[in-house]
Amino acid sequence: RGSSSTGPGSLVTDELRDLLLEYAELQAPGSPTAGTSPEREPAARSAKAATKGKDGEQDTKDEDMVVDPWTVSGRIDYMKLINQFGSCKITPELLQRIERLTVGKGHVKALHPWLRRDIFFSHRDLDLICKCAEQGIPFYLYTGRGPNSAALHLGHLLPFMMTKWLQDAFR
């Protein structure tokens, strides 16, 4: 592990700082590689992804799709969701990489069923987590939800359970 960047006891190592700076440069608005990495598909963050039909008219077949915190309705286009939410598809190559880094290391016996069955089909930064694991750089996982939140509900159980599995797998 690298030396501390900010003094004794700091969790920020030189390698982690450099990796985070490299990531920030890749994600910077206007960067020719913004939103991309070797295992990522470009993530267009536009809310509307209009397509042209055969006759040049705007295709409105997906306009009935509604996905928000309160509603999921219509024919769901998962690639459109990935683009709208700025995430990246979990590819078979990424799954193999996660499996290689975790399974059989003594903490998990198999890739999580939710990953194998495409229940979790997109991600943000799983490739970065794999890179840190490969280089021995410490990292932490953050769900963005606190257990004391008044808005906490049963739906948060899935991300909590997946985060716990990732913590165990990458221990």
C-alpha positions as CSV (number, residue, x, y, z in Angstrom):
1,R,0.0,0.0,0.0
2,G,1.2,3.5,-0.7
3,S,2.2,6.2,1.7
4,S,-0.4,8.5,3.2
5,S,-1.2,11.6,1.3
6,T,-2.6,13.6,4.2
7,G,-0.7,12.3,7.2
8,P,-0.5,9.3,9.5
9,G,-3.7,7.3,9.8
10,S,-5.2,8.8,6.6
11,L,-7.3,6.5,4.5
12,V,-6.2,8.3,1.3
13,T,-3.2,6.7,-0.2
14,D,-1.1,8.1,-3.1
15,E,-2.4,5.3,-5.4
16,L,-6.0,6.0,-4.4
17,R,-5.6,9.7,-4.8
18,D,-4.1,9.2,-8.3
19,L,-6.8,6.8,-9.3
20,L,-9.5,9.2,-8.1
21,L,-7.9,12.1,-10.0
22,E,-7.7,9.9,-13.1
23,Y,-11.4,9.0,-12.8
24,A,-12.3,12.7,-12.2
25,E,-10.5,13.7,-15.4
26,L,-12.3,11.0,-17.4
27,Q,-15.7,12.1,-16.0
28,A,-15.1,15.9,-16.5
29,P,-17.7,17.6,-18.6
30,G,-16.3,18.3,-22.1
31,S,-13.7,15.6,-21.7
32,P,-13.5,13.5,-24.9
33,T,-13.7,10.4,-22.7
34,A,-16.3,11.6,-20.3
35,G,-18.5,8.7,-19.0
36,T,-16.3,6.1,-20.6
37,S,-13.8,3.5,-19.6
38,P,-12.6,0.3,-21.2
39,E,-15.5,-1.7,-19.7
40,R,-18.2,1.0,-20.0
41,E,-20.5,1.9,-22.7
42,P,-20.9,5.7,-23.1
43,A,-23.6,6.9,-20.8
44,A,-25.7,9.6,-22.4
45,R,-27.4,11.5,-19.6
46,S,-30.2,13.0,-21.7
47,A,-33.7,12.6,-20.3
48,K,-35.3,12.2,-23.8
49,A,-33.8,9.8,-26.3
50,A,-35.9,10.4,-29.4
51,T,-35.5,8.1,-32.4
52,K,-36.6,8.5,-36.0
53,G,-38.8,5.9,-37.6
54,K,-38.6,4.7,-41.2
55,D,-40.6,7.6,-42.5
56,G,-38.5,10.2,-40.6
57,E,-41.1,10.8,-38.0
58,Q,-40.3,10.8,-34.3
59,D,-40.9,7.3,-32.9
60,T,-43.0,7.6,-29.8
61,K,-43.4,3.9,-28.8
62,D,-41.4,4.4,-25.6
63,E,-43.0,7.6,-24.4
64,D,-45.5,5.6,-22.4
65,M,-42.6,4.2,-20.2
66,V,-42.6,5.9,-16.8
67,V,-40.0,5.0,-14.2
68,D,-39.8,7.2,-11.1
69,P,-39.7,6.6,-7.3
70,W,-43.5,6.2,-7.3
71,T,-44.4,4.6,-10.7
72,V,-43.1,1.9,-13.0
73,S,-45.4,1.5,-16.0
74,G,-45.4,1.0,-19.8
75,R,-43.0,-1.2,-21.8
76,I,-39.6,-0.8,-20.0
77,D,-36.6,-0.1,-22.2
78,Y,-33.7,-1.0,-20.0
79,M,-31.1,0.5,-22.3
80,K,-33.0,3.8,-22.2
81,L,-33.1,3.6,-18.4
82,I,-29.3,3.1,-18.4
83,N,-28.8,6.2,-20.6
84,Q,-31.3,8.3,-18.6
85,F,-29.8,7.5,-15.2
86,G,-26.2,7.7,-16.4
87,S,-25.2,4.2,-15.4
88,C,-23.5,1.5,-17.4
89,K,-24.6,-2.0,-18.4
90,I,-23.1,-4.8,-16.4
91,T,-21.4,-6.8,-19.2
92,P,-20.6,-10.5,-19.2
93,E,-16.9,-9.4,-19.1
94,L,-17.4,-7.4,-16.0
95,L,-19.2,-10.3,-14.3
96,Q,-16.3,-12.6,-15.1
97,R,-13.9,-10.0,-13.7
98,I,-15.9,-9.7,-10.5
99,E,-16.1,-13.5,-10.2
100,R,-12.3,-13.8,-10.8
101,L,-11.6,-11.3,-8.0
102,T,-14.1,-12.6,-5.4
103,V,-15.3,-16.2,-5.8
104,G,-13.1,-18.8,-4.2
105,K,-11.2,-16.3,-2.1
106,G,-12.8,-17.6,1.0
107,H,-15.6,-15.1,1.5
108,V,-18.2,-15.9,-1.1
109,K,-18.9,-19.2,-2.9
110,A,-20.5,-17.9,-6.1
111,L,-21.4,-14.8,-7.9
112,H,-24.5,-13.2,-6.4
113,P,-27.7,-14.6,-8.0
114,W,-29.0,-11.1,-8.6
115,L,-25.9,-10.5,-10.8
116,R,-26.1,-13.9,-12.5
117,R,-29.8,-13.3,-13.3
118,D,-29.5,-9.7,-14.4
119,I,-31.7,-8.4,-11.6
120,F,-28.9,-5.8,-11.1
121,F,-28.3,-5.0,-14.8
122,S,-26.4,-1.7,-14.6
123,H,-23.9,0.0,-12.4
124,R,-21.8,3.0,-11.5
125,D,-18.2,2.3,-10.7
126,L,-18.1,-1.5,-10.5
127,D,-15.2,-1.3,-12.9
128,L,-13.4,1.2,-10.6
129,I,-14.0,-1.2,-7.7
130,C,-12.4,-4.0,-9.7
131,K,-9.5,-1.9,-10.6
132,C,-8.9,-1.0,-6.9
133,A,-9.2,-4.7,-5.9
134,E,-6.7,-5.7,-8.6
135,Q,-4.2,-3.1,-7.5
136,G,-4.7,-3.7,-3.8
137,I,-6.0,-0.2,-3.3
138,P,-8.5,0.1,-0.4
139,F,-12.0,1.4,-1.2
140,Y,-15.4,1.7,0.5
141,L,-18.9,1.2,-0.6
142,Y,-21.6,3.8,-0.1
143,T,-25.3,3.3,-0.6
144,G,-26.4,6.9,0.0
145,R,-29.0,5.8,2.5
146,G,-28.7,6.0,6.3
147,P,-30.5,3.7,8.6
148,N,-32.0,6.6,10.5
149,S,-33.6,8.2,7.5
150,A,-37.4,8.8,7.8
151,A,-37.7,7.9,4.2
152,L,-36.2,4.4,4.7
153,H,-38.5,1.6,3.5
154,L,-38.5,-2.0,2.5
155,G,-37.4,-1.2,-1.1
156,H,-34.0,-0.1,0.3
157,L,-33.3,-3.7,1.4
158,L,-32.1,-4.8,-2.0
159,P,-29.3,-2.3,-2.3
160,F,-28.3,-2.9,1.3
161,M,-28.2,-6.7,0.7
162,M,-26.2,-6.2,-2.5
163,T,-23.8,-3.9,-0.7
164,K,-23.3,-6.4,2.1
165,W,-22.5,-9.1,-0.5
166,L,-20.0,-6.8,-2.2
167,Q,-18.4,-6.0,1.1
168,D,-18.1,-9.7,1.9
169,A,-16.9,-10.6,-1.6
170,F,-14.2,-7.9,-1.8
171,R,-13.1,-8.3,1.9
